[in-house]
Amino acid sequence: MLERWSQRIALLALLGGAALTAVPAHPAMKEAEPAADTLNLVLRDRIPSATNAALFQVRERPQRWEAKNTAVIVCDMWDLHHCKRAVDRVQEMAPRMNEVLVKAREKGALIIHAPSSCMAAYEDTPMRKRAKDAPAAKNLPKDIGAWCNKIPAEEKGRYPIDQSDGGEDDDLKEHAEWHAKLKAMGRNPKAPWLK
């Protein structure tokens, strides 16, 4: 599922973190320092080129958000994955993401960890109990508790990589070796995540 994140969310998280540290401000930002409870962000996404539909342009938009009105959702950061290269990417990305999350939390943002499965590992934690005890919204969408296998709006889009195989990018030998290692660890090679 990690590969299915939209680029916008992944880049927002990573670039938001860059803006939360001592990285020079975006040129469009005023020089004034943001208030202690403000997040100084550069939102970056890719939009289709106006001259060539096969190409995408990077768009940057500086913004300031009130931290207390901001939530960061961390989705599917699993302990292991069926794709060895995905595990390698997470090991590289997670420490930087953690820096971003710590900074955002210190400024007052709400951090929501949202694993889609493997909830048993969290069943008796205070955070899980707090989430279960929270009042339910009055306008929950129909089937909110069902697994979402398909997002029709995504079918209209085009990803920068072929993800029809779930985002697998291991070579065949590497993939076979990784699955053998997962089996030896007592994990299901197709879904090895536990937390």
CNS distance restraints for C-alpha pairs under 8 A (distance, minus, plus):
assign (resid   1 and name CA) (resid   5 and name CA) 7.08 0.50 0.50
assign (resid   1 and name CA) (resid  76 and name CA) 6.50 0.50 0.50
assign (resid   1 and name CA) (resid 166 and name CA) 7.23 0.50 0.50
assign (resid   2 and name CA) (resid  75 and name CA) 7.92 0.50 0.50
assign (resid   2 and name CA) (resid  76 and name CA) 6.16 0.50 0.50
assign (resid   2 and name CA) (resid  77 and name CA) 7.00 0.50 0.50
assign (resid   2 and name CA) (resid  86 and name CA) 7.57 0.50 0.50
assign (resid   3 and name CA) (resid  86 and name CA) 7.75 0.50 0.50
assign (resid   3 and name CA) (resid 163 and name CA) 7.72 0.50 0.50
assign (resid   3 and name CA) (resid 166 and name CA) 7.35 0.50 0.50
assign (resid   3 and name CA) (resid 167 and name CA) 5.49 0.50 0.50
assign (resid   4 and name CA) (resid 163 and name CA) 7.67 0.50 0.50
assign (resid   4 and name CA) (resid 166 and name CA) 7.62 0.50 0.50
assign (resid   4 and name CA) (resid 167 and name CA) 7.29 0.50 0.50
assign (resid   5 and name CA) (resid   9 and name CA) 6.76 0.50 0.50
assign (resid   5 and name CA) (resid  10 and name CA) 6.60 0.50 0.50
assign (resid   6 and name CA) (resid  10 and name CA) 6.48 0.50 0.50
assign (resid   7 and name CA) (resid  11 and name CA) 5.82 0.50 0.50
assign (resid   7 and name CA) (resid  45 and name CA) 7.07 0.50 0.50
assign (resid   8 and name CA) (resid  12 and name CA) 5.82 0.50 0.50
assign (resid   8 and name CA) (resid  44 and name CA) 6.81 0.50 0.50
assign (resid   8 and name CA) (resid  45 and name CA) 5.21 0.50 0.50
assign (resid   8 and name CA) (resid  46 and name CA) 7.66 0.50 0.50
assign (resid   9 and name CA) (resid  13 and name CA) 6.17 0.50 0.50
assign (resid  10 and name CA) (resid  14 and name CA) 6.32 0.50 0.50
assign (resid  11 and name CA) (resid  15 and name CA) 5.65 0.50 0.50
assign (resid  11 and name CA) (resid  16 and name CA) 7.80 0.50 0.50
assign (resid  11 and name CA) (resid  43 and name CA) 7.89 0.50 0.50
assign (resid  11 and name CA) (resid  44 and name CA) 6.61 0.50 0.50
assign (resid  11 and name CA) (resid  45 and name CA) 7.39 0.50 0.50
assign (resid  12 and name CA) (resid  16 and name CA) 5.41 0.50 0.50
assign (resid  12 and name CA) (resid  42 and name CA) 7.73 0.50 0.50
assign (resid  12 and name CA) (resid  43 and name CA) 5.79 0.50 0.50
assign (resid  12 and name CA) (resid  44 and name CA) 6.48 0.50 0.50
assign (resid  13 and name CA) (resid  17 and name CA) 6.24 0.50 0.50
assign (resid  13 and name CA) (resid  72 and name CA) 7.82 0.50 0.50
assign (resid  13 and name CA) (resid  97 and name CA) 7.27 0.50 0.50
assign (resid  13 and name CA) (resid 100 and name CA) 7.43 0.50 0.50
assign (resid  14 and name CA) (resid  18 and name CA) 6.48 0.50 0.50
assign (resid  14 and name CA) (resid  96 and name CA) 7.59 0.50 0.50
assign (resid  14 and name CA) (resid  97 and name CA) 6.57 0.50 0.50
assign (resid  14 and name CA) (resid 100 and name CA) 7.32 0.50 0.50
assign (resid  15 and name CA) (resid  19 and name CA) 6.27 0.50 0.50
assign (resid  15 and name CA) (resid  41 and name CA) 7.27 0.50 0.50
assign (resid  15 and name CA) (resid  42 and name CA) 6.50 0.50 0.50
assign (resid  15 and name CA) (resid  43 and name CA) 7.21 0.50 0.50
assign (resid  15 and name CA) (resid  44 and name CA) 7.64 0.50 0.50
assign (resid  16 and name CA) (resid  20 and name CA) 6.29 0.50 0.50
assign (resid  16 and name CA) (resid  40 and name CA) 7.57 0.50 0.50
assign (resid  16 and name CA) (resid  41 and name CA) 5.06 0.50 0.50
assign (resid  16 and name CA) (resid  42 and name CA) 6.33 0.50 0.50
assign (resid  16 and name CA) (resid  43 and name CA) 7.28 0.50 0.50
assign (resid  16 and name CA) (resid 100 and name CA) 7.34 0.50 0.50
assign (resid  17 and name CA) (resid  21 and name CA) 6.56 0.50 0.50
assign (resid  17 and name CA) (resid  96 and name CA) 7.98 0.50 0.50
assign (resid  17 and name CA) (resid  97 and name CA) 7.42 0.50 0.50
assign (resid  17 and name CA) (resid  99 and name CA) 7.27 0.50 0.50
assign (resid  17 and name CA) (resid 100 and name CA) 4.37 0.50 0.50
assign (resid  17 and name CA) (resid 101 and name CA) 7.72 0.50 0.50
assign (resid  17 and name CA) (resid 103 and name CA) 7.73 0.50 0.50
assign (resid  17 and name CA) (resid 104 and name CA) 7.99 0.50 0.50
assign (resid  18 and name CA) (resid  22 and name CA) 7.56 0.50 0.50
assign (resid  18 and name CA) (resid  23 and name CA) 6.11 0.50 0.50
assign (resid  18 and name CA) (resid 100 and name CA) 7.63 0.50 0.50
assign (resid  19 and name CA) (resid  23 and name CA) 6.08 0.50 0.50
assign (resid  19 and name CA) (resid  24 and name CA) 7.83 0.50 0.50
assign (resid  19 and name CA) (resid  25 and name CA) 7.08 0.50 0.50
assign (resid  19 and name CA) (resid  39 and name CA) 7.82 0.50 0.50
assign (resid  19 and name CA) (resid  40 and name CA) 5.80 0.50 0.50
assign (resid  19 and name CA) (resid  41 and name CA) 5.30 0.50 0.50
assign (resid  19 and name CA) (resid  42 and name CA) 6.72 0.50 0.50
assign (resid  20 and name CA) (resid  39 and name CA) 6.61 0.50 0.50
assign (resid  20 and name CA) (resid  40 and name CA) 6.39 0.50 0.50
assign (resid  20 and name CA) (resid  41 and name CA) 7.28 0.50 0.50
assign (resid  20 and name CA) (resid 100 and name CA) 7.16 0.50 0.50
assign (resid  20 and name CA) (resid 103 and name CA) 6.84 0.50 0.50
assign (resid  20 and name CA) (resid 104 and name CA) 7.66 0.50 0.50
assign (resid  25 and name CA) (resid  29 and name CA) 6.28 0.50 0.50
assign (resid  25 and name CA) (resid  31 and name CA) 7.63 0.50 0.50
assign (resid  26 and name CA) (resid  42 and name CA) 6.99 0.50 0.50
assign (resid  26 and name CA) (resid  62 and name CA) 6.79 0.50 0.50
assign (resid  28 and name CA) (resid  62 and name CA) 6.64 0.50 0.50
assign (resid  29 and name CA) (resid  62 and name CA) 6.38 0.50 0.50
assign (resid  29 and name CA) (resid  63 and name CA) 7.93 0.50 0.50
assign (resid  34 and name CA) (resid  38 and name CA) 5.81 0.50 0.50
assign (resid  34 and name CA) (resid  39 and name CA) 7.35 0.50 0.50
assign (resid  34 and name CA) (resid  40 and name CA) 6.65 0.50 0.50
assign (resid  34 and name CA) (resid  64 and name CA) 7.78 0.50 0.50
assign (resid  36 and name CA) (resid 107 and name CA) 6.72 0.50 0.50
assign (resid  37 and name CA) (resid  66 and name CA) 6.26 0.50 0.50
assign (resid  37 and name CA) (resid  67 and name CA) 5.45 0.50 0.50
assign (resid  37 and name CA) (resid  68 and name CA) 7.26 0.50 0.50
assign (resid  37 and name CA) (resid 107 and name CA) 5.08 0.50 0.50
assign (resid  37 and name CA) (resid 108 and name CA) 6.57 0.50 0.50
assign (resid  38 and name CA) (resid  64 and name CA) 6.41 0.50 0.50
assign (resid  38 and name CA) (resid  65 and name CA) 5.64 0.50 0.50
assign (resid  38 and name CA) (resid  66 and name CA) 4.68 0.50 0.50
assign (resid  38 and name CA) (resid  67 and name CA) 5.26 0.50 0.50
assign (resid  38 and name CA) (resid 107 and name CA) 7.16 0.50 0.50
assign (resid  39 and name CA) (resid  64 and name CA) 5.51 0.50 0.50
assign (resid  39 and name CA) (resid  65 and name CA) 5.10 0.50 0.50
assign (resid  39 and name CA) (resid  66 and name CA) 6.21 0.50 0.50
assign (resid  39 and name CA) (resid  67 and name CA) 5.83 0.50 0.50
assign (resid  39 and name CA) (resid 104 and name CA) 7.62 0.50 0.50
assign (resid  39 and name CA) (resid 107 and name CA) 7.72 0.50 0.50
assign (resid  40 and name CA) (resid  62 and name CA) 7.62 0.50 0.50
assign (resid  40 and name CA) (resid  63 and name CA) 6.25 0.50 0.50
assign (resid  40 and name CA) (resid  64 and name CA) 4.71 0.50 0.50
assign (resid  40 and name CA) (resid  65 and name CA) 6.73 0.50 0.50
assign (resid  41 and name CA) (resid  62 and name CA) 5.74 0.50 0.50
assign (resid  41 and name CA) (resid  63 and name CA) 5.27 0.50 0.50
assign (resid  41 and name CA) (resid  64 and name CA) 5.96 0.50 0.50
assign (resid  41 and name CA) (resid  65 and name CA) 7.56 0.50 0.50
assign (resid  42 and name CA) (resid  60 and name CA) 6.30 0.50 0.50
assign (resid  42 and name CA) (resid  61 and name CA) 5.55 0.50 0.50
assign (resid  42 and name CA) (resid  62 and name CA) 4.25 0.50 0.50
assign (resid  42 and name CA) (resid  63 and name CA) 6.14 0.50 0.50
assign (resid  43 and name CA) (resid  60 and name CA) 5.52 0.50 0.50
assign (resid  43 and name CA) (resid  61 and name CA) 5.02 0.50 0.50
assign (resid  43 and name CA) (resid  62 and name CA) 6.02 0.50 0.50
assign (resid  43 and name CA) (resid  63 and name CA) 7.17 0.50 0.50
assign (resid  44 and name CA) (resid  58 and name CA) 6.77 0.50 0.50
assign (resid  44 and name CA) (resid  59 and name CA) 5.52 0.50 0.50
assign (resid  44 and name CA) (resid  60 and name CA) 4.47 0.50 0.50
assign (resid  44 and name CA) (resid  61 and name CA) 6.45 0.50 0.50
assign (resid  45 and name CA) (resid  58 and name CA) 5.77 0.50 0.50
assign (resid  45 and name CA) (resid  59 and name CA) 5.44 0.50 0.50
assign (resid  45 and name CA) (resid  60 and name CA) 6.79 0.50 0.50
assign (resid  46 and name CA) (resid  56 and name CA) 5.76 0.50 0.50
assign (resid  46 and name CA) (resid  57 and name CA) 5.36 0.50 0.50
assign (resid  46 and name CA) (resid  58 and name CA) 4.56 0.50 0.50
assign (resid  46 and name CA) (resid  59 and name CA) 5.94 0.50 0.50
assign (resid  47 and name CA) (resid  56 and name CA) 5.25 0.50 0.50
assign (resid  47 and name CA) (resid  57 and name CA) 5.38 0.50 0.50
assign (resid  47 and name CA) (resid  58 and name CA) 6.55 0.50 0.50
assign (resid  47 and name CA) (resid  59 and name CA) 6.97 0.50 0.50
assign (resid  48 and name CA) (resid  52 and name CA) 7.51 0.50 0.50
assign (resid  48 and name CA) (resid  53 and name CA) 5.69 0.50 0.50
assign (resid  48 and name CA) (resid  54 and name CA) 7.33 0.50 0.50
assign (resid  48 and name CA) (resid  55 and name CA) 6.00 0.50 0.50
assign (resid  48 and name CA) (resid  56 and name CA) 4.35 0.50 0.50
assign (resid  48 and name CA) (resid  57 and name CA) 6.17 0.50 0.50
assign (resid  49 and name CA) (resid  53 and name CA) 5.65 0.50 0.50
assign (resid  49 and name CA) (resid  54 and name CA) 7.52 0.50 0.50
assign (resid  49 and name CA) (resid  55 and name CA) 5.47 0.50 0.50
assign (resid  49 and name CA) (resid  56 and name CA) 4.94 0.50 0.50
assign (resid  49 and name CA) (resid  57 and name CA) 5.57 0.50 0.50
assign (resid  65 and name CA) (resid  69 and name CA) 7.53 0.50 0.50
assign (resid  65 and name CA) (resid  70 and name CA) 7.11 0.50 0.50
assign (resid  66 and name CA) (resid  70 and name CA) 6.53 0.50 0.50
assign (resid  67 and name CA) (resid 104 and name CA) 7.16 0.50 0.50
assign (resid  67 and name CA) (resid 107 and name CA) 5.92 0.50 0.50
assign (resid  67 and name CA) (resid 108 and name CA) 5.15 0.50 0.50
assign (resid  67 and name CA) (resid 109 and name CA) 4.67 0.50 0.50
assign (resid  68 and name CA) (resid 107 and name CA) 7.68 0.50 0.50
assign (resid  68 and name CA) (resid 108 and name CA) 4.96 0.50 0.50
assign (resid  68 and name CA) (resid 109 and name CA) 5.12 0.50 0.50
assign (resid  68 and name CA) (resid 110 and name CA) 7.27 0.50 0.50
assign (resid  69 and name CA) (resid 109 and name CA) 6.84 0.50 0.50
assign (resid  70 and name CA) (resid 109 and name CA) 5.11 0.50 0.50
assign (resid  70 and name CA) (resid 110 and name CA) 6.34 0.50 0.50
assign (resid  71 and name CA) (resid 109 and name CA) 5.54 0.50 0.50
assign (resid  71 and name CA) (resid 110 and name CA) 4.52 0.50 0.50
assign (resid  71 and name CA) (resid 111 and name CA) 5.70 0.50 0.50
assign (resid  71 and name CA) (resid 112 and name CA) 6.95 0.50 0.50
assign (resid  72 and name CA) (resid 101 and name CA) 7.82 0.50 0.50
assign (resid  72 and name CA) (resid 109 and name CA) 7.24 0.50 0.50
assign (resid  72 and name CA) (resid 110 and name CA) 6.31 0.50 0.50
assign (resid  72 and name CA) (resid 111 and name CA) 4.95 0.50 0.50
assign (resid  72 and name CA) (resid 112 and name CA) 6.03 0.50 0.50
assign (resid  73 and name CA) (resid 111 and name CA) 6.17 0.50 0.50
assign (resid  73 and name CA) (resid 112 and name CA) 4.74 0.50 0.50
assign (resid  73 and name CA) (resid 113 and name CA) 5.99 0.50 0.50
assign (resid  73 and name CA) (resid 114 and name CA) 6.69 0.50 0.50
assign (resid  74 and name CA) (resid 111 and name CA) 7.47 0.50 0.50
assign (resid  74 and name CA) (resid 112 and name CA) 6.08 0.50 0.50
assign (resid  74 and name CA) (resid 113 and name CA) 4.85 0.50 0.50
assign (resid  74 and name CA) (resid 114 and name CA) 5.81 0.50 0.50
assign (resid  74 and name CA) (resid 115 and name CA) 7.89 0.50 0.50
assign (resid  75 and name CA) (resid 113 and name CA) 6.27 0.50 0.50
assign (resid  75 and name CA) (resid 114 and name CA) 4.74 0.50 0.50
assign (resid  75 and name CA) (resid 115 and name CA) 5.56 0.50 0.50
assign (resid  75 and name CA) (resid 116 and name CA) 7.32 0.50 0.50
assign (resid  76 and name CA) (resid 114 and name CA) 6.53 0.50 0.50
assign (resid  76 and name CA) (resid 115 and name CA) 4.75 0.50 0.50
assign (resid  76 and name CA) (resid 116 and name CA) 6.18 0.50 0.50
assign (resid  77 and name CA) (resid  90 and name CA) 7.63 0.50 0.50
assign (resid  77 and name CA) (resid 115 and name CA) 7.02 0.50 0.50
assign (resid  78 and name CA) (resid 115 and name CA) 7.54 0.50 0.50
assign (resid  78 and name CA) (resid 193 and name CA) 5.66 0.50 0.50
assign (resid  78 and name CA) (resid 194 and name CA) 7.38 0.50 0.50
assign (resid  78 and name CA) (resid 195 and name CA) 5.84 0.50 0.50
assign (resid  79 and name CA) (resid 193 and name CA) 5.65 0.50 0.50
assign (resid  79 and name CA) (resid 194 and name CA) 6.71 0.50 0.50
assign (resid  79 and name CA) (resid 195 and name CA) 5.74 0.50 0.50
assign (resid  80 and name CA) (resid  87 and name CA) 6.18 0.50 0.50
assign (resid  80 and name CA) (resid 192 and name CA) 5.82 0.50 0.50
assign (resid  80 and name CA) (resid 193 and name CA) 4.93 0.50 0.50
assign (resid  80 and name CA) (resid 194 and name CA) 7.67 0.50 0.50
assign (resid  81 and name CA) (resid  86 and name CA) 6.63 0.50 0.50
assign (resid  81 and name CA) (resid  87 and name CA) 5.93 0.50 0.50
assign (resid  81 and name CA) (resid 191 and name CA) 6.72 0.50 0.50
assign (resid  81 and name CA) (resid 192 and name CA) 5.77 0.50 0.50
assign (resid  81 and name CA) (resid 193 and name CA) 6.08 0.50 0.50
assign (resid  82 and name CA) (resid  86 and name CA) 7.99 0.50 0.50
assign (resid  82 and name CA) (resid 178 and name CA) 7.84 0.50 0.50
assign (resid  82 and name CA) (resid 179 and name CA) 7.09 0.50 0.50
assign (resid  82 and name CA) (resid 189 and name CA) 5.62 0.50 0.50
assign (resid  82 and name CA) (resid 190 and name CA) 5.39 0.50 0.50
assign (resid  82 and name CA) (resid 191 and name CA) 6.10 0.50 0.50
assign (resid  82 and name CA) (resid 192 and name CA) 6.31 0.50 0.50
assign (resid  83 and name CA) (resid  87 and name CA) 6.65 0.50 0.50
assign (resid  83 and name CA) (resid 168 and name CA) 5.81 0.50 0.50
assign (resid  83 and name CA) (resid 169 and name CA) 7.14 0.50 0.50
assign (resid  83 and name CA) (resid 170 and name CA) 6.34 0.50 0.50
assign (resid  83 and name CA) (resid 175 and name CA) 6.89 0.50 0.50
assign (resid  83 and name CA) (resid 178 and name CA) 7.72 0.50 0.50
assign (resid  84 and name CA) (resid  88 and name CA) 6.38 0.50 0.50
assign (resid  84 and name CA) (resid 170 and name CA) 6.49 0.50 0.50
assign (resid  84 and name CA) (resid 174 and name CA) 7.68 0.50 0.50
assign (resid  84 and name CA) (resid 175 and name CA) 6.78 0.50 0.50
assign (resid  84 and name CA) (resid 178 and name CA) 6.18 0.50 0.50
assign (resid  85 and name CA) (resid  89 and name CA) 6.17 0.50 0.50
assign (resid  85 and name CA) (resid 169 and name CA) 6.77 0.50 0.50
assign (resid  85 and name CA) (resid 170 and name CA) 6.02 0.50 0.50
assign (resid  86 and name CA) (resid  90 and name CA) 6.18 0.50 0.50
assign (resid  86 and name CA) (resid 168 and name CA) 7.99 0.50 0.50
assign (resid  87 and name CA) (resid  91 and name CA) 6.20 0.50 0.50
assign (resid  88 and name CA) (resid  92 and name CA) 6.43 0.50 0.50
assign (resid  89 and name CA) (resid  93 and name CA) 6.01 0.50 0.50
assign (resid  90 and name CA) (resid  94 and name CA) 5.51 0.50 0.50
assign (resid  91 and name CA) (resid  95 and name CA) 7.40 0.50 0.50
assign (resid  92 and name CA) (resid  96 and name CA) 7.80 0.50 0.50
assign (resid  93 and name CA) (resid  97 and name CA) 6.20 0.50 0.50
assign (resid  94 and name CA) (resid  98 and name CA) 5.97 0.50 0.50
assign (resid  95 and name CA) (resid  99 and name CA) 6.43 0.50 0.50
assign (resid  96 and name CA) (resid 100 and name CA) 6.46 0.50 0.50
assign (resid  97 and name CA) (resid 101 and name CA) 6.19 0.50 0.50
assign (resid  98 and name CA) (resid 102 and name CA) 6.05 0.50 0.50
assign (resid  99 and name CA) (resid 103 and name CA) 6.24 0.50 0.50
assign (resid 100 and name CA) (resid 104 and name CA) 6.08 0.50 0.50
assign (resid 101 and name CA) (resid 105 and name CA) 5.96 0.50 0.50
assign (resid 101 and name CA) (resid 111 and name CA) 7.01 0.50 0.50
assign (resid 102 and name CA) (resid 106 and name CA) 6.09 0.50 0.50
assign (resid 103 and name CA) (resid 107 and name CA) 6.31 0.50 0.50
assign (resid 104 and name CA) (resid 108 and name CA) 6.44 0.50 0.50
assign (resid 104 and name CA) (resid 109 and name CA) 5.30 0.50 0.50
assign (resid 104 and name CA) (resid 110 and name CA) 7.84 0.50 0.50
assign (resid 104 and name CA) (resid 111 and name CA) 7.92 0.50 0.50
assign (resid 105 and name CA) (resid 109 and name CA) 4.90 0.50 0.50
assign (resid 105 and name CA) (resid 110 and name CA) 6.30 0.50 0.50
assign (resid 105 and name CA) (resid 111 and name CA) 6.63 0.50 0.50
assign (resid 115 and name CA) (resid 119 and name CA) 7.05 0.50 0.50
assign (resid 115 and name CA) (resid 195 and name CA) 7.75 0.50 0.50
assign (resid 118 and name CA) (resid 193 and name CA) 7.03 0.50 0.50
assign (resid 118 and name CA) (resid 194 and name CA) 5.30 0.50 0.50
assign (resid 118 and name CA) (resid 195 and name CA) 5.46 0.50 0.50
assign (resid 119 and name CA) (resid 123 and name CA) 6.36 0.50 0.50
assign (resid 119 and name CA) (resid 195 and name CA) 7.27 0.50 0.50
assign (resid 121 and name CA) (resid 194 and name CA) 7.03 0.50 0.50
assign (resid 121 and name CA) (resid 195 and name CA) 5.85 0.50 0.50
assign (resid 122 and name CA) (resid 128 and name CA) 6.14 0.50 0.50
assign (resid 122 and name CA) (resid 195 and name CA) 7.93 0.50 0.50
assign (resid 123 and name CA) (resid 128 and name CA) 6.06 0.50 0.50
assign (resid 123 and name CA) (resid 129 and name CA) 7.37 0.50 0.50
assign (resid 124 and name CA) (resid 128 and name CA) 6.82 0.50 0.50
assign (resid 124 and name CA) (resid 129 and name CA) 6.85 0.50 0.50
assign (resid 125 and name CA) (resid 129 and name CA) 6.34 0.50 0.50
assign (resid 126 and name CA) (resid 130 and name CA) 6.04 0.50 0.50
assign (resid 127 and name CA) (resid 131 and name CA) 6.25 0.50 0.50
assign (resid 128 and name CA) (resid 132 and name CA) 6.17 0.50 0.50
assign (resid 129 and name CA) (resid 133 and name CA) 6.07 0.50 0.50
assign (resid 130 and name CA) (resid 134 and name CA) 6.17 0.50 0.50
assign (resid 136 and name CA) (resid 140 and name CA) 7.84 0.50 0.50
assign (resid 140 and name CA) (resid 144 and name CA) 6.77 0.50 0.50
assign (resid 151 and name CA) (resid 155 and name CA) 6.86 0.50 0.50
assign (resid 152 and name CA) (resid 156 and name CA) 7.25 0.50 0.50
assign (resid 153 and name CA) (resid 157 and name CA) 7.25 0.50 0.50
assign (resid 154 and name CA) (resid 158 and name CA) 7.91 0.50 0.50
assign (resid 159 and name CA) (resid 163 and name CA) 7.58 0.50 0.50
assign (resid 162 and name CA) (resid 167 and name CA) 7.12 0.50 0.50
assign (resid 163 and name CA) (resid 167 and name CA) 4.40 0.50 0.50
assign (resid 163 and name CA) (resid 168 and name CA) 7.33 0.50 0.50
assign (resid 170 and name CA) (resid 174 and name CA) 6.04 0.50 0.50
assign (resid 170 and name CA) (resid 175 and name CA) 5.39 0.50 0.50
assign (resid 171 and name CA) (resid 175 and name CA) 5.97 0.50 0.50
assign (resid 172 and name CA) (resid 176 and name CA) 6.18 0.50 0.50
assign (resid 173 and name CA) (resid 177 and name CA) 6.27 0.50 0.50
assign (resid 174 and name CA) (resid 178 and name CA) 6.14 0.50 0.50
assign (resid 175 and name CA) (resid 179 and name CA) 6.19 0.50 0.50
assign (resid 176 and name CA) (resid 180 and name CA) 6.21 0.50 0.50
assign (resid 177 and name CA) (resid 181 and name CA) 6.26 0.50 0.50
assign (resid 178 and name CA) (resid 182 and name CA) 6.20 0.50 0.50
assign (resid 179 and name CA) (resid 183 and name CA) 6.18 0.50 0.50
assign (resid 179 and name CA) (resid 189 and name CA) 5.13 0.50 0.50
assign (resid 180 and name CA) (resid 184 and name CA) 6.21 0.50 0.50
assign (resid 180 and name CA) (resid 189 and name CA) 7.76 0.50 0.50
assign (resid 181 and name CA) (resid 185 and name CA) 6.32 0.50 0.50
assign (resid 182 and name CA) (resid 186 and name CA) 6.48 0.50 0.50
assign (resid 182 and name CA) (resid 187 and name CA) 5.20 0.50 0.50
assign (resid 182 and name CA) (resid 188 and name CA) 6.78 0.50 0.50
assign (resid 182 and name CA) (resid 189 and name CA) 5.54 0.50 0.50
assign (resid 182 and name CA) (resid 192 and name CA) 7.07 0.50 0.50
assign (resid 183 and name CA) (resid 187 and name CA) 5.27 0.50 0.50
assign (resid 183 and name CA) (resid 188 and name CA) 6.32 0.50 0.50
assign (resid 183 and name CA) (resid 189 and name CA) 6.18 0.50 0.50
assign (resid 187 and name CA) (resid 191 and name CA) 7.68 0.50 0.50
assign (resid 187 and name CA) (resid 192 and name CA) 5.00 0.50 0.50
assign (resid 187 and name CA) (resid 193 and name CA) 7.85 0.50 0.50
assign (resid 188 and name CA) (resid 192 and name CA) 4.78 0.50 0.50
